[in-house]
């Protein structure tokens, strides 16, 4: 009986020590280290206006419905762009529903951007990403949307294209993936320019 109580006491003591270390000290150390080394990323990579209001996160897409804004990829996250319910469509390449959705999205994209019926549409303009929250669009997608945005804002197309270049993120580590345009950062940069300038 004495051995059982001794082992029980040791087990409870070790459990308490590990709870304090692994559920308290370790997470606190990781949080503190992240706050010191990577404060912006640790706090959600928030995009803040000069007046201090938060406009979103540089790593999460959001919907822009006005014609004067660049449009992100379609989203299948929740009811669309729902960061608490991220996810793709989970429709396979042989799915008729996927084919119908893409066909409708291509027609809508062409109509919104004044493209002809034979003009190519980038895949990222009509398909959602795996998370449904990808904040980037391809350069081809941005270039096709640029004339619409320039017309809606009364800006020279060259000015809009210059902003696209400024908002383009290169490949990760210089070799992984493709370059992409962050839609939120691009749209916020556009909002800083008075119309007709």
N, C-alpha and C positions, 0 to 999 in steps of 0.2 A: 504494500500500500504506500509505503514511504517513497519507493522508487517511482511509482505512478504519479504521485503528487509532485515530485521533483521534476519529472519529465514534462508534466503539464505546465508547471511554473516556467520552465525553460522555453517551452513552445510558445506560451503566451508572451513572454518577454521578447523572444525573437520576432514574433508577429508584430508586436508593438514597435520595435526598432525598425523593422522593414517598412511598416506603414508610414512612420515618420520620415524615413529616408526616401522612399520611393513615391509617396503620395504628397509629400510636403517639401522636403529639402531639394530633391532633384528637379521637380517642375519649377520651383522658385528659381533655382540656379539657371535653368534653361531660359526662363522668361527674362531674368535680369541680364543674362548674356546677350540675348536677342535685342533687348532694349538698348544696350550699349553699342553693340556691333552693327546692327541692322535696324535702327528705329523705324524707318519708313515701312519696310517690309513687315516687320513684326506687328505693326499697327494697321495692316490691311492695304498698304500702298494707296492710301487715299489721295484723291485729286482734290485740292482745295483752291477755291477762288481767291483772288487777292483780298476780298472782303472777309475771308475766313470761313465761308460756307463750303461744306463738303458737297462735291458734285458727283462723286462715285469713286470706284476703285479702278486703278489702271489695269487690273487683272480680271475684271468682270464686265461683260458686255451689258449694255442697257439699250432699250428700244428708243429710237428717234423716229417719230412719225411724220414730221414736217418735211416738205420737199427741199427746204433750205439746209438740211442736214444730210450727211452721209449715213447710209443705212448699214447696220451690222449684218452679220450672217443671220439667217433664220434661227430661231431658238425652239428647242423641244423641252426646255427646262420648265417643269410645272405648267403653268398657263402661259409661259413665255418669259424668258429672262428672270426666272425666279431662282435667286441664289440659294434659297433654302431647299430647293428641290431640283438640283442639276441632273442632267441626263440627256442622252440622245434619243432618237426616235425608236431605236431598236428594230427598225424594219430592214430586212435583208435585201440583197440585190435582185432577187426574183419577186419581190413583193409588188403587186399591182398598185397597192395604195401608195407606196413610195414613188412609183413611176408617175402616177396621177398627180401627186403632190408636187413633184419636180416639174412636170409639164405646166401646171398652173403657176408655179413660182417663176418659171422662165417667162411665161406670157406676161405676168405682172411686172417683172423686172424690165422687160423690153418696153412695155407701155410707160412705166414710170420714168425711164431714162431716155425715151425717144429713139430706141434702137429698131432697126429693121427686122423683119421676121427671119431673115437668114443670118443675122449677126450672131456670133458666138457669145455665150454668156458663161462667165467663170463658174466653176463648180461651187466655190464657196459662197456665191451669191444666192444659190438656190438649195443648198443642203446645210443642215445644222452640224455643228461640231459634236464630238463625243460628249462634252459636258453641257452643250447648249448655251455656254457662257463665254465662248472665245471672244476676246475683245478686239481681235485683229481681223482685217480683211486683206485679201491679196492686192498687190499693186495694180493688177489688171482690173479688179473689181473697183478700186478707187478711181482709176483713170476713166472707166466707163461712167461713173457717177459724177465726175468732176464738171462736165458741161451743164448738167441739170442744176447742181449746187451753185455754180457761177451765175447762171441765169436767174435763179431764185433770189440770190443775194445782190445782184447787180454788180458783180465783181469781174475783173478780167480773168479769163481762164488761166493765164500764166500765173496769177497770184494764187489761185486755188491749187494749181499743180506744185507751186513752191511750198505751200503748206503741207501737201501730201508728202513731199520729200522730207520735210522737217519732222513729220510724225511717223516716219518709217523706221521700224526696228529691224536691225540686221539679223542674220542667222545666229542662233545660240552657239557660243564658243567659236563663231566664225565659220562653222561647217554644218551645223545641225539645222534641219528644217529649211523653211523659206523665209525671206524677208516679208514683213507684214506691216500694215498701217493700223495703228491704234485708233479706233473710231472715236472714242470719247475724247482723247487728246486733240485729235484733228478738229472735231466739232467745237470744242472749247476754244481752240486757236482761231477758228472762223468767227466765233462770237466776239472776239476782241477787235475785229476789224469793222469799222463803220461801213455801211453799204455804199457801193459806188466808188470805193477807194482802190 
